[in-house]
Each structure stands twice: as C-alpha cells, then as structure tokens.
Amino acid sequence: MASEIKPPVIILVKPQLGENIGTAARAMYNGGLASMRLVAPRSGWPDPSALKPSAGAYDIIMDAKVFETTREAISDLHLVYATTARMRDMNKPTFTPKQAVEALHDAIAKDVRVGILFGPERTGLENDDLSLVNGLIHIPLNPDFTSLNLAQAVLIMAYEWFQTLNIEGNRKPLRSQPPLASKSELLDFFDQLESELDRTGFLRVLHKRPVMVRNIRNIFQRLSLTSQEVKTLRGVIGSFARPYLKD
Amino acid sequence: MASEIKPPVIILVKPQLGENIGTAARAMYNGGLASMRLVAPRSGWPDPSALKPSAGAYDIIMDAKVFETTREAISDLHLVYATTARMRDMNKPTFTPKQAVEALHDAIAKDVRVGILFGPERTGLENDDLSLVNGLIHIPLNPDFTSLNLAQAVLIMAYEWFQTLNIEGNRKPLRSQPPLASKSELLDFFDQLESELDRTGFLRVLHKRPVMVRNIRNIFQRLSLTSQEVKTLRGVIGSFARPYLKD
C-alpha cells in the first residue's frame, strides 16, 4: 500500500535562480519527493546551474517539466495547496505543514492527484496564483524572522511529508537494542559492588548502610544496563579489588 | 512562564566554512533560537564570510562563543543531544527531532540547561563527541538520500523547536525532579574514575583504552544523573582510591 503512494508534485512558480531549483530538488529528494514542475523559470530550462547544488538529485532535475503558466502546471491535479510566508487575508483554509501533508496523504490514498505550490524567491505567490489553490500552508516560524529561502521551505514540506510515511516507524523503537542484563546478572553485580564497598569502609556507618545501598542500586537500575555493560562494570569493580599495580 | 523559556544552545563542532555558520544562524533565527557555540571552527573566528549568508541573523553571529573542545563547549549544560545522519551502533536513546525537542522543552521548564550538537559538514560527529551526550537525534529522511547540509539539519531542529512553543496549552504538568548534574560535574567524575582505572591497570592495554573509556562513559551518560548521584558515585570511587582498611 505505502509503496503505491504517489507523492505530491512540487511546483515552483517563476523561480529566479537555477541554483535554487537545484537545492530545492535536493530537499525534495531528502523527503522522498520526486516530481518537480517549473512555471516560467527566469533563466530558462534546462539550466546547468541547477545540477551541482542538487547534490546528486539529478533525476528530479532531469525529469522536471516546464509550463508557461501556473494554471497549466496544475491542470491535471485535483488538490493543490500553496505555501505562503505571511498570513494572507483570503478566505481559504490555512494549514500548518503537518496538517497539510496529512490531508494530502489521505487524499492520495483515495487516488487524488495532489501538489504543493511555492512562489518566487523574493516576492512569493501572487493573488492570481493563490486563487487557483484549495488551501494555504503557513509555516509557523519566529514572527521576527520568517524569511525562508526556497529550498528551506521545500525542505520543511518534504521533511513533514516523509514523517507521514514514517508514522509507524516512529511508533516502534528506532533500532534493535542489545540484550538487557537479567536481574540476576544485575544482582550479582550489586553483591560484588557492595562487598567491595564494605571492604573499603564506604558503607561502614551501619545505620546509613541501607539507604546508601538503595541509592547506589537505584542509580544502576535506572540505566537498563545491557548484559555487556554489566560485564564491563564488573571488570571495573574487579580491578579496584586487586592490589594496585603501582602506588 | 513561556516567555522565560531559555531555548536550547546550538553547538556546531568543527564547522568547515564560515558560510555554513551563517546559514545555520539564519535557520536558528527562523526557529527562535539565539545561542550559538562553535568548537574549533576551521577558518577561525570571527569569520566575515558568515555574515552575508546569515541573511540578517547578525546578533547570533556576533554573540557566538568559541571553544577549543566539545567538552568545554558543553560543560555548563545538563542535557545535550547530538544529531547524527546515520544510525550509530551505540546504546544511547535515539529520538526523532520532534521527540527530542519535546524532551528538551520539558527539561528547560525545570531549569535544566540544554543543547544540541551538530557535527562537521562532511564527516559528522566523532564517537568521542557522542560519548559526551545523553541521546542521539536521528532525522528520518529518504534512506536513499539522507545527505543534509549543516543549515538544513539546524533548520529542521529549529522548526521543530518552534512548534513546541506553539502547543504550550497541550503540554502536561511537570513533576518536580532533583537537579541534574551539569556536564562539568559529570566530566570531573569521569576524570576521577578513569585516573583510578589507569592506576589499577584496568585500562592498561593502550590500543583498547579509547573504546573502553567510551563504553564506560556511555553507561553513565545514559543515566541523566542528578547532581547528588554524581556526588555518591564520586564517593564510591574515592573509597576505592584509599588503601583498604583490612584485607
């Protein structure tokens, strides 16, 4: 099922610099997005200056499709959202990036073709472009400094997109863990440690002994020590138990 | 309350290019982060080439503090996570960016000073740096293309940080906890422990020493030890360092 998910198309409207198209392609690839469309790129297309900044996302650059107008670029899509840096006074639903990718994800599962629109670097999207879309995406950022470059805005959306694919992965522990020490390994370690501490005199004040032992055990219980780590700690304590090599 | 939240310190370890320090500062500012530390930046500091790429985040650049070693850069912090591009075979808790910023946010509310470590552009953090931190942050991205530049990694963390500020109302009430040990308390404990282990001969096989030291440090980093617990452990080690009472 997940392998049949067709990710959102990324549409860059009037991008000014080939370099920014390249870094946007790289950000798309980071988040598992593959399909790029360009509306009237200022330096024409293909643009060799996009290649190096794409850092290897060549397929996205090579397969990018060019259109004259935003309208043509989105005509085969069903559901399109536009990113905006500032809040617009426009009666359209507005989403956070996370809300937007979740809505897109749900739509894709119903065979809806979806896209995300990004405006030119300095000016952002024009109201005519915004009138073509179903909703707006507002990236919540420091209100004193919302300036994001194109690739950064694409990266945030691509990152959030990838998290929707990964939801189940996020529920599981990320990595298989080495085997934990059994309680008997742990208790043998405590026995060894405490008998050494009796020997050194650390636990000599008898009425304090129970609480000190408990404090020390609590420290090591909190750790969820692995079997190997208990062996290491036993080696450490064992080394203290032997007469010093040199003093 | 929220206005007193002191955001995480961003620590860039051995950044290679001033330009990347500038773009990282910009990404920090986007997410409302203000405090930057640099460990041994390759081109020295101050570095005028950082200014223009910061796109106006001058205060962050001007206030950045420089350190010789990672250890010094984090010594006054209590809880530090490190970002890693690949999964490490290391028994440390591993978080998504969202899980990490939520944990940091909760810690800050209890007056814990926190930081996030980022490695050099090409090579990432070394295992010795990772042995100093409490947990790892793995940014889930397209497994075929996880290459993120420094500023992009900082942006993802800064963006997620800003989202935690926005959901203040949803947050759980906090349980009061005893104060965590600062990194300098912890590192002093490591120094004491390792010098004792040198003395007992436990670390005598020189080519194994670095990995053994790292394994031992990792055990205790996982704990988020309190200040009082570090004192207890220092007492334990101190008792081993004295001649035995009876043998």
Interface residues (C-beta under 8 A of the other chain):
Chain A: R26 A27 Y29 N30 G31 G32 A55 G56 A57 T96 K98 I139 P140 L141 N142 D144 F145 T146 S147 L148 N149 A151 Q152 L155 I156 Y159 F162 Q163 N166 G169 N170 L174 R175 Q177 P178 L193 E196 L197 R199 T200 G201 F202 R204 M212 N215 I216 I219 R222 L223 S224 L225 T226 E229 T232 L233 G235 V236 S239 F240 R242 Y244 L245 K246 D247
Chain B: R26 A27 Y29 N30 G31 G32 A55 G56 A57 M87 N91 T94 T96 K98 H138 I139 P140 L141 N142 D144 F145 T146 S147 L148 N149 A151 Q152 L155 I156 Y159 F162 Q163 N166 L193 E196 L197 R199 T200 G201 F202 R204 M212 N215 I216 I219 R222 L223 L225 E229 T232 L233 G235 V236 S239 F240 R242 Y244 L245 K246 D247
